[in-house]
Amino acid sequence: MLVTYLSLVIGELVPKQIALSNPESIAARVAPAMMLLSVIAAPLVWILDRSGKAVLKILGQNQRRQNRVSDEEIRLLIAEAKSAGVIEKGETAMIEGVMRIADRTAKGLMTTRHEVAIADAGETLDNILERFKTSGRSRLPLRDGGPDDIVGILHSRDLLRADCKNFNPRQLMMNAPVIHDALPAMDVVDRLRSSSEHMLLVYDEYGHFEGIVTAMDVLGAIAGGFDETETDEPKIVERDDGSLLVAGWMPIDEFADRLEIPIQDDGDYETVAGLVLYLLAKLPTVGQVVWLQGWQIEVIDMDGRRIDKLLVQRAQKRPAARN
């Protein structure tokens, strides 16, 4: 405080117009006086610093812990910067996407197996090229055997130079890096960066093929709306009555942010469909409803045993449980 007071006094002695017109020379002249003041006030500053730390220690406050910044504090700073116009809306969305992806696993980033076009080692060159054409992908996993026997990755450019007579897809395939579905997202990004194939195969703990992760999956998780195909459905659509039409594959963290509700981490799910299955504890049928923190979630479309579409709206009144 003493140094601050004396600094203000010195500042008042120097006319503002002079300081603004020639700041370097004024700073050079004032520097020796400020240095002298800092030396004189050093013992007092040391005493105040030590006494402050002693009081905090007596009160049980850990200064190191207080200096840590939590995710909620970062989000609050981002929201304040957005409201103040310091950063744009698109920049805010990308920063939030980066923060969300850090909490995901490979299972939350991957394209699931039922959405992955897979080439078979027993197919002809024309058949595999047709798979590339219909899928719109530039790389496809190659299967040789059962549903979980993915042996490599085929690239379309290699097939375009292949000979139909002596075609053997195993000779053209690239090695397929395999990761566990519980691998943290940041480790997934590191594996993807170091892989020359730019594709990872995701397996669960039982050795079942779960899906693939590409660079576009990571970019889509951060910025949204990126994919190698143009037929993807939107994750969420707000209707005229305020209700939300939600795709079952929508990531649960994005869903929670949209509804502004907290989601517990005790469930083993990564999507909204997984959340509904967790709450119901059984395979649902069309029309079944679950309630979540003031929201009503209704299953309105099933694709076989997979939850395809959900209708989410504010819950009017939850019916009483029957005895």
Secondary structure, DSSP 8 states (H G I E B T S, - for coil): -HHHHHHHHHHHHS-HHHHHHSHHHHHHHHHHHHHHHHHHHHHHHHHHHHHHHHHHHHTT--HHHHT---HHHHHHHHHHHHHTTSS-HHHHHHHHHHHHHTT-BHHHHSEEGGG---EETTS-HHHHHHHHHHHT-SEEEEE-SSTT-EEEEEEHHHHHT--STT--HHHH-B---EEETTSBHHHHHHHHHH-TT-EEEEE-TTS-EEEEEEHHHHHHHHHSS--S-S----SEEE-TTS-EEEETTSBHHHHHHHHT----S-S--SBHHHHHHHHHSS---TT-EEEETTEEEEEEEEETTEEEEEEEEE-S-------
